[in-house]
Amino acid sequence: MAQLIADRRDVDFVLYEQLEAEKLCGYARYREFNRKTFDLVVDEARSLAIKEILPTLAPGDREGLAFADGRVRVPECFHRPYKLYREGEWTAVTADPAVGGQGLPHLIAQAVGDYHLGANYAFTLFGWSGFGAGEMIEIFGTPEQREMFLKPMYSGRWGGTMVLTEPNAGSDVGALTTTGRRLEDGTYAISGAKIFITGGEHDLTENIIHPVLARIEEAPAGTKGISLFIVPKIWVNADGSLGGPNDVACTGIEEKMGIHASPTCSLAFGGKGQCRGLLLGEEHKGMKVMFHMMNSARLLVGAIGFTSASAAYLYALDYARQRRQGRDLEKSFDPEAPQVPIIRHPDVRRMLLWMKAHVEGMRSLIYYAARLLDHIRCESDPLQRDYWQGMMDLLTPVIKAYCSDKGFEVCSQAVQVYGGYGYTREYPVEQLLRDVRIAAIYEGTNGIQAMDLLGRKLGAKGGAVFMNLLQEIQRVIARARGLEPLAGLAESLAQAVERLGQTALYLGQTAMSPKLRTAFAHATPFQEVMGDVVMAWMLLWRASVAVPQLERLVGPAAGEERGSKIEGHKQAAFYEGQVQAARYFINSLLPVTMGKMTAILAADSAVVDIPEAAFGG
Ligand SMILES: Cc1cc2nc3c(=O)[nH]c(=O)nc-3n(C[C@H](O)[C@H](O)[C@H](O)COP(=O)(O)OP(=O)(O)OC[C@H]3O[C@@H](n4cnc5c(N)ncnc54)[C@H](O)[C@@H]3O)c2cc1C
């Protein structure tokens, strides 16, 4: 079976043609890089993904995890690739070389993630978590804490986690009851039970560093009173050497629908009264610190949705080219006519183009977000930095929710393309579908993302940030208007952008009125339509890059002559794919989005009005 993760041609298109990655080398921080080094990094990432990580996907799922005596054993096949992953320094590619990173742009790291996450994200999460947790220590920690923790975490020698959830504090983080009590030596005694902690215990690393949210005794209620503590599984001495076990016990792991190789752990802190933690940042201000990791994790979860979709699409495409069933429509009643590959059937092509448009739109969006991070990191003008940060904050819930929802839908379509075989374990798409399902739930459910979008992000700076986003979209519309094949699509997107602006304004105002509950009943549909419009923006942007290239390659040819020129020319076919994907999305899907916006503007309140008893059951 083919080993498929991501289409390298498309990765390169987004990096270099759409987002002009080489321009990043103009920033002092990235001066030493060039296209050659970027290519080398992506080649190496791809090679590790295909040769070492992808082969662990199905065996990791089948073998799963072993739990005994508080210890978790990961699938045997994870050990070799994890060693190679560390040796290749893939654990902290964007971190500063001074603290053990490669100093690469976020945009290039995203292309790396395209392959590593797409190959087996249950595996790649082990490498990411040490870095994600370490970043908080880098930004908010004391110099001593940075010295003690950063290098081992960034090198993947020690793992990391993020420890928020408790049985009665899931979405409602502020309800947590884990405590931190000041000790005379300046450390804190940690006590409490946490659940659902990814990578909370495993045998891949010699230590695991848990950033734990807890409440110091006299702290005010709610999220404002929460502090963040660094709680090592094995105590770390001031000189960085390891001490004894730190009274962190894994009391069990979940049996789940998917990601069978990713341990979801229950952790007991201080069961014997001997768990100690170090305060990270200031007392009572832990949420601010944790939000740094949560925002990164939200982008990561969006990327998980997208990369799962990317692999699923490529498998479905490959299968559709090989599987022969039925005859061409025109020869349906001719028993002598040969069976054709299912990619010839209009309904299968519809599924494939739906998947292609979403996968490619999501790739552009996620890489765009990574480029925003590069601007934020490198830009010296504070006003410009603020502009990009606002855009990032606004897009974060959309990326998390839209890409995880659509990622799941793409995987589901892939199963459909395979027919009955897709439902069996013989092919990889059923696992991709199971594994990706959690993405819409963890890191703040998609419902919580929608509330964040409506309640906080839309109104940021009096709505100016949202208007900036619409202006960015208008730039692409203006460019597409100047390209004859795209002029009609540009008009349609312009109408959708206008309607999105009206819908946002209306919903934002309703959210501040007595009809607040009705507004929030429409928060998720709003998040989805905003995601659709953003997709259309990304796809039109791609098409506007492709059209001049197509004209260069195919010239003024029309009709059949043009068709056969494109069919026989790989590059031309790629660019034509961009135009057709934008055309499909804007002409066939965006009208549905317009309808959904009409429904939101009607602000029907059945969801609010229905008495609880009337739900039946
Ligand atoms: C495999 C897996 C891995 C995980 N990894 C981690 C981890 O590493 N660290 C960690 O801390 N946690 C982790 N979690 C926990 C995860 O983040 C939570 O499950 C998630 O935040 C939802 O919390 P909950 O399960 O308690 O659901 P609930 O909060 O009970 O939510 C149930 C439903 O109610 C909705 N809801 C809840 N409150 C509101 C509200 N105010 N308004 C509107 N709707 C609402 C939710 O959207 C959801 O649909 C993991 C979970 C799983 C399953």
PDBQT file of the ligand as one rigid body, heavy atoms in Angstrom, charges set to zero:
ROOT
HETATM    1  C1  LIG A 701      -7.951  11.871  24.894  1.00  0.00    +0.000 C 
HETATM    2  C2  LIG A 701      -8.012  13.068  25.780  1.00  0.00    +0.000 A 
HETATM    3  C3  LIG A 701      -6.863  13.766  26.061  1.00  0.00    +0.000 A 
HETATM    4  C4  LIG A 701      -6.898  14.876  26.914  1.00  0.00    +0.000 A 
HETATM    5  N1  LIG A 701      -5.719  15.516  27.248  1.00  0.00    +0.000 NA
HETATM    6  C5  LIG A 701      -5.757  16.468  28.223  1.00  0.00    +0.000 A 
HETATM    7  C6  LIG A 701      -4.548  17.009  28.750  1.00  0.00    +0.000 A 
HETATM    8  O1  LIG A 701      -3.437  16.676  28.320  1.00  0.00    +0.000 OA
HETATM    9  N2  LIG A 701      -4.631  17.914  29.763  1.00  0.00    +0.000 N 
HETATM   10  C7  LIG A 701      -5.826  18.315  30.277  1.00  0.00    +0.000 A 
HETATM   11  O2  LIG A 701      -5.824  19.133  31.187  1.00  0.00    +0.000 OA
HETATM   12  N3  LIG A 701      -6.986  17.839  29.774  1.00  0.00    +0.000 NA
HETATM   13  C8  LIG A 701      -6.980  16.918  28.776  1.00  0.00    +0.000 A 
HETATM   14  N4  LIG A 701      -8.159  16.394  28.299  1.00  0.00    +0.000 N 
HETATM   15  C9  LIG A 701      -9.403  16.898  28.817  1.00  0.00    +0.000 C 
HETATM   16  C10 LIG A 701     -10.173  17.740  27.802  1.00  0.00    +0.000 C 
HETATM   17  O3  LIG A 701      -9.527  18.954  27.592  1.00  0.00    +0.000 OA
HETATM   18  C11 LIG A 701     -11.595  17.888  28.330  1.00  0.00    +0.000 C 
HETATM   19  O4  LIG A 701     -12.223  16.638  28.150  1.00  0.00    +0.000 OA
HETATM   20  C12 LIG A 701     -12.384  18.985  27.652  1.00  0.00    +0.000 C 
HETATM   21  O5  LIG A 701     -11.843  20.222  27.987  1.00  0.00    +0.000 OA
HETATM   22  C13 LIG A 701     -13.848  18.975  28.006  1.00  0.00    +0.000 C 
HETATM   23  O6  LIG A 701     -14.066  18.821  29.391  1.00  0.00    +0.000 OA
HETATM   24  P1  LIG A 701     -15.068  17.689  29.905  1.00  0.00    +0.000 P 
HETATM   25  O7  LIG A 701     -14.647  16.420  29.279  1.00  0.00    +0.000 OA
HETATM   26  O8  LIG A 701     -15.134  17.762  31.366  1.00  0.00    +0.000 OA
HETATM   27  O9  LIG A 701     -16.455  18.055  29.276  1.00  0.00    +0.000 OA
HETATM   28  P2  LIG A 701     -17.506  19.108  29.871  1.00  0.00    +0.000 P 
HETATM   29  O10 LIG A 701     -16.811  20.347  30.297  1.00  0.00    +0.000 OA
HETATM   30  O11 LIG A 701     -18.356  18.430  30.852  1.00  0.00    +0.000 OA
HETATM   31  O12 LIG A 701     -18.365  19.430  28.582  1.00  0.00    +0.000 OA
HETATM   32  C14 LIG A 701     -19.422  18.597  28.084  1.00  0.00    +0.000 C 
HETATM   33  C15 LIG A 701     -20.161  19.347  26.977  1.00  0.00    +0.000 C 
HETATM   34  O13 LIG A 701     -20.754  20.540  27.513  1.00  0.00    +0.000 OA
HETATM   35  C16 LIG A 701     -20.294  21.671  26.805  1.00  0.00    +0.000 C 
HETATM   36  N5  LIG A 701     -20.100  22.763  27.767  1.00  0.00    +0.000 N 
HETATM   37  C17 LIG A 701     -19.478  22.715  28.953  1.00  0.00    +0.000 A 
HETATM   38  N6  LIG A 701     -19.509  23.926  29.542  1.00  0.00    +0.000 NA
HETATM   39  C18 LIG A 701     -20.140  24.757  28.710  1.00  0.00    +0.000 A 
HETATM   40  C19 LIG A 701     -20.490  26.139  28.745  1.00  0.00    +0.000 A 
HETATM   41  N7  LIG A 701     -20.150  26.920  29.774  1.00  0.00    +0.000 N 
HETATM   42  N8  LIG A 701     -21.150  26.650  27.698  1.00  0.00    +0.000 NA
HETATM   43  C20 LIG A 701     -21.467  25.893  26.641  1.00  0.00    +0.000 A 
HETATM   44  N9  LIG A 701     -21.176  24.573  26.558  1.00  0.00    +0.000 NA
HETATM   45  C21 LIG A 701     -20.523  24.019  27.575  1.00  0.00    +0.000 A 
HETATM   46  C22 LIG A 701     -18.973  21.264  26.152  1.00  0.00    +0.000 C 
HETATM   47  O14 LIG A 701     -18.707  22.021  24.989  1.00  0.00    +0.000 OA
HETATM   48  C23 LIG A 701     -19.234  19.794  25.842  1.00  0.00    +0.000 C 
HETATM   49  O15 LIG A 701     -19.902  19.672  24.633  1.00  0.00    +0.000 OA
HETATM   50  C24 LIG A 701      -8.132  15.311  27.443  1.00  0.00    +0.000 A 
HETATM   51  C25 LIG A 701      -9.295  14.611  27.128  1.00  0.00    +0.000 A 
HETATM   52  C26 LIG A 701      -9.247  13.496  26.337  1.00  0.00    +0.000 A 
HETATM   53  C27 LIG A 701     -10.511  12.726  26.078  1.00  0.00    +0.000 C 
ENDROOT
TORSDOF 0
